[in-house]
Amino acid sequence: MERDIFIIMVFCLVSEQLDILRTSSPLRHGGFAPALSDEEVITIEICGEFFKHSTDKDLFNYFKAHYQDWFPNLTDRTLFVRQAANLWQFKALIQQQIVFQAEQLLAPIQVIDTIPLPVCGWVRGVRDRCFPTLADYGYCAAKDLHYYGFKLGVRVSRIGMITFASLLPARPHDVNFTEELVSGFGKTVLGDKGFLDPFRQELLNDRYGTQLIVPKRKNMKNQDEIPIDKITSRLFRKIRKVIETVGSHLTERLNITKIRVHDLWHFQNRLIRKILTHTVAVFLNLQLNRKPLDLDGLVLN
């Protein structure tokens, strides 16, 4: 579709979701109404991110240069950025509403993983201590990457829609966050070897009915403790690859590993903005009967 059509579709979707939220509680409880509506701000953020304008400055300049007639009150970047940051909790709620409407929240098979989120260079982390008491040093074995920052824990459905996301400390091993990533989900969860812990897996199954399936290491004993036939095993490997595609979208298209801000408030806003953008793109693909993870073909360049 053309960019103009995409912007209109996103605006209609955001308006629909905000109307649902307003039925339970007003978004504001006082003060002057902002020049831009909340629908306009969130639409600009989602579309700007999807068009690969990942910084507030680039995003604002693009829409001011090309869509000023669509958003005539888009005049001050500082006010826009402040309003956008103040809406981060509502963007998180919109993302969850879309996942629920797409019937993916409780999809029977989901996949968990973590993504490293550096907040600055390794040397600068030593010198400047960005995000003191919050960020820490971590290591990603899959990328052989030492970094300073956080990690993003995600759970995605079989089609690739993000059903859960959480900002996690960088230093602890992934297995320490298993319970958080599968919280409230009592079905089948697939993970990589970073989540391998037979005792924890058995505990999750007994306590919550969650079957966490993780590939065994070659030197492990009792490899047939939970027998899985070859066809099912191949299927699970194929499904696990979905989260690699989602991770690629987040890191390469949406630049989730290059968020450069100085406080947690704006960091959270940028993070949920990118997750919401990915969710909206997958949702629109579903609505248009397209492949859910074909983000590149959704909008013509």
Residue pairs with C-beta under 8 A, 6 or more apart in sequence:
1 9
1 298
1 299
1 300
2 299
2 300
3 47
3 51
3 299
3 300
6 47
6 50
6 284
6 298
6 299
7 43
7 47
7 67
7 70
9 284
10 43
10 46
10 47
10 280
10 284
11 39
11 40
11 43
13 98
13 280
13 283
13 284
14 39
14 42
14 43
14 46
14 94
15 39
17 94
17 97
17 98
18 27
18 38
18 39
18 42
18 90
18 94
20 97
21 27
21 90
21 93
21 94
21 97
27 38
27 87
27 90
34 41
34 79
34 83
35 73
35 75
35 76
35 79
36 71
36 73
36 74
36 79
36 80
36 83
38 83
38 87
38 90
40 71
40 73
40 74
41 80
41 83
41 84
41 87
42 84
42 87
42 90
42 91
42 94
42 276
44 59
44 60
44 63
44 71
44 74
44 80
45 59
45 84
45 91
45 273
45 277
46 273
46 276
46 277
46 280
47 63
48 58
48 59
48 60
48 62
48 63
49 59
49 254
49 273
49 274
49 277
50 277
50 280
50 281
50 295
50 299
51 62
51 299
52 253
52 255
53 59
53 62
54 254
54 255
54 258
54 274
55 260
56 77
56 80
56 81
56 84
57 77
60 74
60 77
60 80
60 81
63 70
63 71
63 74
64 74
64 75
67 74
68 74
74 80
81 266
84 269
84 273
85 265
85 266
85 269
87 269
88 265
88 268
88 269
88 272
88 273
91 269
91 272
91 273
91 276
92 272
92 276
94 276
95 162
95 272
95 275
95 276
95 279
96 105
98 279
98 280
98 283
99 105
99 161
99 162
99 163
99 279
101 283
102 161
102 282
102 283
102 286
104 157
104 159
104 161
104 163
105 163
106 185
106 187
107 157
107 158
107 159
107 163
108 187
108 188
109 157
109 158
109 187
109 188
109 189
109 190
109 239
110 155
110 156
110 157
110 158
110 163
110 185
110 187
110 188
110 189
110 190
111 155
111 156
111 158
111 189
111 190
111 191
111 239
111 240
111 242
111 243
112 153
112 154
112 155
112 178
112 181
112 182
112 189
112 190
112 191
112 195
112 243
113 153
113 154
113 191
113 192
113 243
113 247
114 151
114 152
114 153
114 154
114 168
114 174
114 177
114 194
115 151
115 152
115 154
115 247
115 250
115 251
115 256
115 257
116 138
116 140
116 143
116 145
116 147
116 149
116 151
116 170
116 257
117 149
117 150
117 151
117 152
117 167
117 170
117 256
117 257
117 259
117 271
118 147
118 148
118 149
118 257
119 125
119 130
119 131
119 135
119 148
119 149
119 150
119 259
119 260
119 267
120 128
120 130
120 148
120 149
120 260
121 148
122 146
122 147
122 148
124 130
124 148
125 135
125 137
125 148
125 149
126 148
130 148
130 262
131 149
131 264
131 267
134 150
134 264
135 148
135 149
135 150
135 170
136 148
136 149
136 150
136 169
136 170
136 171
137 146
137 147
137 148
137 170
137 171
138 146
138 147
138 148
138 149
138 150
138 151
138 169
138 170
138 171
139 145
139 146
139 147
140 147
140 151
141 194
142 192
147 170
148 170
149 170
150 167
150 168
150 169
150 170
151 168
151 169
151 170
151 174
152 165
152 166
152 167
152 168
152 250
152 256
152 271
153 164
153 165
153 166
153 167
153 168
153 174
153 177
153 180
153 181
154 162
154 164
154 165
154 166
154 181
154 243
154 246
154 247
155 162
155 163
155 164
155 165
155 181
155 182
155 185
155 189
156 162
156 163
156 242
156 243
156 246
157 163
158 239
158 242
159 242
159 282
159 286
159 292
159 293
160 242
160 243
160 245
160 246
160 282
160 292
160 293
161 279
161 282
161 283
161 292
162 246
162 275
162 278
162 279
164 181
164 183
164 185
165 271
165 272
165 275
166 177
166 180
166 181
167 268
167 271
168 177
168 180
173 194
174 194
174 195
175 194
175 195
175 196
175 197
175 200
178 191
178 195
178 197
178 200
178 204
178 212
179 200
179 204
181 189
182 189
182 204
182 208
182 210
182 212
185 208
185 210
186 208
186 209
186 210
187 209
187 210
187 211
188 210
188 211
188 213
189 210
189 211
189 212
189 213
190 212
190 213
190 214
190 236
190 239
190 240
191 212
191 213
191 214
191 240
192 214
192 215
192 240
193 214
193 215
193 217
195 212
195 214
196 214
196 215
196 216
196 217
198 225
200 212
201 212
201 214
204 210
204 211
204 212
205 211
205 212
213 226
213 228
213 236
216 223
228 236
242 293
245 293
246 278
246 293
249 278
249 293
249 295
250 256
250 274
250 275
250 278
251 257
253 295
254 274
254 277
254 278
255 274
256 271
256 274
259 267
259 270
259 271
261 267
261 270
278 295
281 295
281 298
282 292
282 293
282 295
284 298
285 291
285 292
285 293
285 294
285 295
285 298
286 292
288 298
290 297
290 298
